Amino acid sequence: MTKVLSAPEPGRWRVGQPAGSSPEATTPYLDAVHRYVTGEPSRLTVPGHKGGLAAPASLLHGHGAAAMALDVPQLIEGIDRASGHASPFELAERRAAVAWGAARTWFLTGGATQGNLAACLTVACAAATPAVAVQRSSHSSTFSGMALAGLRPTSVMPELDEQLAVAHGITPEALRAQLQRNPAIRAVFVVSPSYFGACADVRGLAAVAHEHGAVLVVDEAWGAHLRFSDALPPDALTSGADLVISSPHKHLGSLSGSAMLHLGHGAPAWLTAGKVDRALGLVTSTSPSSLLLASLDAARARAEVEGGPLLAMAVRELREVREAICEIPGLVAIDESFVGRPGFAGLDPLRLTIDVRATGWTGYQLAEALRASAGVELELALERVVVAVFGVGESPLASAEPMLDGLAALSHAWVRSRRAPAPRGGPAAAELAAASPRHTGSARRPHGPRAAQTPREALWAPSTLVPIEQAQGRVAAEALVPYPPGIPAVLPGEVIDGDVLRGLRDAVSLGAHLRGATDPTLQHVLVVDDPLAALEASARVGVPGLA
């Protein structure tokens, strides 16, 4: 019989609350898994490690017996299956729906990527037309979902901070103009908050989308915590979004890879829970991780019970952290003074973006120096900014202390030397070039990267690998995605721009990783062989029959 570590008695797994507290503080799925483990069942099922009994010694030592024991398979009676009543898993999802204000919530173990794929497939399944509008600075998984679903995206350009070389959100005015030009659009995909902490005017975007008969899908991967404090910008569901992708692991403490998909109360009749179920079935493993699912249950409970006070503390302490950063010569922390700029309707304070331009160093150099001198690992480094992330439940002041000390020590070096002027390239420059408006004709009408084909058409088209010198002006057959932040500089189907290629080349020379590239060194690029052949190939493949 499998031997496991002792577990607390069932029903006492509360997050920061004593037994007998409100039902919202309980964790029904996590409780059920612990009850099962405490019973020491004879495991004649997968996984083959048998709760740790047959695990490799190195894995058991590294992960611990308790974690191995809690890794249980799907369809266990009393966990995600129950006779005549809701299972603990169903109860956990229902409580999450109440906590986030959703009509229905689904737990995911494939990250926000799974949620973005499912959202695209849902729209393809439910909408009468494949025409959609998408924020050009969306995560690569959104564009992957559109390719899988056969959607026909039209880009909406985000607002740009050309000094920092980062993109913020899109504005309701930009969305309205795009919908007026394309009345067939029935779904709009946007991102809020951005990777750099900028929250869009989601309420305004929802109003514009709904006026034109379109649903609003929000990638709120970085904003799962917004719901739980009035000191933060309003969350997407409260603001009227119809379908929302959420990643509690980013700030709320669940395990990496865990995520949620929420259906809004105001979603139209054609966007149903049944359609979401069917779409999720296409991108969901039949062996989901109970560890990830249980962590979502725990994160939800703590956010409900303790989220307000914990977030109030985080906001207060991060204000002090920003003030301390601004006292270091050469550094400026992005703060609430940015609110009100185009595409910047609110600041998520848990993402700390630091402008490093005045140091004379690049963000890459600064991040590497911090890592080497102070053991500090930052979330993101780009040419002109670095980004640090803070979670609910930690003390930001305590967590930021090594970073602040390291930056103060390094400041003497950059003040003394001023020796490293920032290069013009890098992932930020590539993203900026991809997202920057182009101007044509006397009217100077702005538009984004020119798309010759849909992502699906280009991915399925005959293609050839050409030297990078020959790629300019050709149609991309692959995505080129500097990661992080995972925002595509080039999408399949887009005409490749020379400025973008130069920015990407500089990024690779600085050590950036390119996701999606056939040749990660960027000596060669995969391009569509023949546009006419591509169209013929896409017609043979067709759009998935999801309806």
ABEGO torsion letter per residue (X at the ends): XBBBBBBBBBGABBBGBBBGBBAAABBAAAAAAAAAAAAGBBBABOBAAGGGAABBAAAAAAAEAAAAAABBBBGBBGAABBBGBBBAAAAAAAAAAAAAGBABBBBBAAEAAAAAAAAAAAAAAABABABBBBBAABBAAAAAAAAAAGBBBBBBBBBBBAAAGBBBBBBAAAAAAAAAABAABABBBBBOBBAAGBBBBAAAAAAAAAAAGBBBBBBAAAAAAAAABAABBBBAAAAGBABBBBBAAAAAGBBBGBBBBBBBAABBAABBAAAAAAAAAAABBABBBAAAAAAAAAAAAAAAAAAAAAAAAAAAAAAAAAAAAAABBGBBBBBAAABGBBGBABBBAABBBBBAAAAGBBAAAAAAAAAAAAGBBBABBBAABBBBBBBBGBBAAAAAAAAAAAAAAAAAAAAAAGABBBBABEAAAAAAAAABBBBBEAAGBBBBBBBABBAAAAAABBBBBBBAAAABGBBBABBBBBOOAGBBABBBGBBBBAAAAAAAAAAAAAGBBBBGBABAAGABBBBBABAAAAAAAAAAAEBBBAX
